[in-house]
Amino acid sequence: MRRSIASAMMLVPLGIVLAASTPPASAPAAGASPADVEHGRYLAVDAGQCIDCHGTGFAGAPIRFPGPPGVPWATAAPSLIGLPMFSNDVDAVTFLTTGLGPDGKPALPPMPQYRFNAGDARAIVAYLRSLKT
């Protein structure tokens, strides 16, 4: 049974259905094998269900549910196509393995602080870097 990250975090009230979508076409990123990209696709689409917040094709979307009162909360999830928020793969992998951005801080909730292993994080980065609009 598929469970969205948001519902797993118990942040989405019952009755709210998050739309599923198909990510854009991808091609292997520089230095990544097609198997790496496919593994990253599986982790981002099926396991991580990033589309639940980041929207159709990972193009970015408003967050459709409020955060708890008094808690800093993201109002939108950015586009993940090509990972424009990271200038290099090392920062992106570090974010996915530690939950901390280049500034040393976690992303605002509802973004979970993932703790992927380095190989899985590199595969996710390869997949997201391979996406084209």
DADAGI-V545321 format. One record per backbone hydrogen bond with DSSP energy under -0.5 kcal/mol. NH is the residue of the N-H (numbers start at 1). CO is the residue of the C=O. Records with the same first field share a line. If there is no record, write none. Layout:
NH = CO / CO
This chain:
8 = 4
9 = 5
10 = 7
11 = 6
12 = 6
13 = 11
16 = 13
17 = 15
18 = 16
27 = 130
32 = 29
37 = 33
38 = 34
39 = 35
40 = 36
41 = 37
42 = 38
43 = 39
44 = 40
45 = 41
46 = 41 / 42
47 = 42
48 = 43
50 = 44
52 = 49
53 = 50
54 = 50
55 = 51
58 = 55
59 = 56
60 = 54
61 = 77
63 = 75
71 = 68
72 = 70
74 = 109
77 = 61
80 = 58
81 = 58
82 = 80 / 128
83 = 80
86 = 83
92 = 88
93 = 89
94 = 90
95 = 91
96 = 92
97 = 93
98 = 94
99 = 94 / 95
100 = 94
101 = 105
104 = 101
107 = 99
109 = 72
111 = 108
114 = 112
116 = 96
121 = 117
122 = 118
123 = 119
124 = 120
125 = 121
126 = 122
127 = 123
128 = 124
129 = 125
130 = 126
131 = 127 / 128
132 = 25
